[in-house]
Amino acid sequence: MRKGNWLPVLLVLIGFVVGRFIGSYFEGTFLNYGQSFGLSSPIILDLGFFVLTFGLTIHITIASVIGVVIALVVYRFIR
């Protein structure tokens, strides 16, 4: 990654967080409609003396997509 590529990635992640906050604020509306995907149960690697647990679930809602779009618009203005 080049030096200047961290800002759009950071803004997209912030957009997901803000969108999730907006979705939780307006509970029960169409903003919370979405899809979850990832691992349904974590993968456990037990080496006897060291145990690693891997798991990832992503829940994308309409509110999080709106948050990402807002973050990208903000990026266009500050760039």
C-alpha positions as CSV (number, residue, x, y, z in Angstrom):
1,M,0.0,0.0,0.0
2,R,1.2,3.4,-0.8
3,K,1.5,6.1,1.8
4,G,-1.6,8.0,0.8
5,N,-4.0,5.0,0.5
6,W,-4.8,4.6,4.2
7,L,-7.2,7.6,4.3
8,P,-10.0,6.1,2.0
9,V,-9.8,2.8,3.9
10,L,-10.1,4.5,7.2
11,L,-13.0,6.6,6.0
12,V,-14.8,3.5,4.7
13,L,-14.4,1.7,8.0
14,I,-15.7,4.9,9.8
15,G,-18.6,4.9,7.4
16,F,-19.5,1.3,8.4
17,V,-19.4,2.2,12.1
18,V,-21.5,5.4,11.6
19,G,-23.9,3.5,9.5
20,R,-24.2,0.8,12.1
21,F,-24.9,3.5,14.7
22,I,-27.6,5.0,12.6
23,G,-29.1,1.6,12.0
24,S,-29.2,0.9,15.7
25,Y,-30.7,4.3,16.4
26,F,-33.6,3.7,14.0
27,E,-34.4,0.1,15.2
28,G,-37.1,-1.7,13.3
29,T,-36.9,0.4,10.1
30,F,-35.8,-0.5,6.6
31,L,-32.3,0.7,7.4
32,N,-31.6,-2.5,9.4
33,Y,-32.4,-4.7,6.4
34,G,-29.3,-6.5,5.4
35,Q,-27.3,-9.7,5.1
36,S,-24.8,-11.4,7.3
37,F,-22.0,-13.6,6.0
38,G,-18.9,-15.2,7.4
39,L,-18.1,-18.1,9.6
40,S,-21.0,-19.4,11.6
41,S,-18.8,-20.9,14.2
42,P,-15.2,-20.0,15.0
43,I,-12.3,-22.2,13.8
44,I,-10.2,-23.4,16.7
45,L,-6.5,-24.4,16.3
46,D,-5.4,-26.2,19.5
47,L,-1.6,-26.9,19.6
48,G,-1.6,-28.1,23.2
49,F,0.3,-25.1,24.6
50,F,-1.2,-22.5,22.4
51,V,-4.8,-22.1,21.3
52,L,-5.9,-19.8,18.4
53,T,-9.5,-19.0,17.6
54,F,-10.4,-17.6,14.2
55,G,-13.8,-16.1,13.4
56,L,-15.2,-13.4,11.2
57,T,-18.8,-12.3,10.6
58,I,-19.8,-9.3,8.6
59,H,-23.3,-7.8,8.8
60,I,-24.0,-5.3,6.0
61,T,-27.2,-3.2,6.2
62,I,-28.7,-0.4,4.2
63,A,-27.6,2.0,7.0
64,S,-24.0,0.9,6.7
65,V,-24.0,1.3,2.9
66,I,-25.4,4.8,3.4
67,G,-22.6,5.5,5.9
68,V,-19.9,4.3,3.4
69,V,-21.4,6.5,0.7
70,I,-21.3,9.5,3.0
71,A,-17.7,8.6,3.9
72,L,-16.7,8.5,0.2
73,V,-18.4,11.9,-0.4
74,V,-16.4,13.3,2.5
75,Y,-13.2,11.9,1.0
76,R,-14.0,13.6,-2.3
77,F,-14.3,16.9,-0.6
78,I,-11.2,16.7,1.5
79,R,-9.0,15.3,-1.3
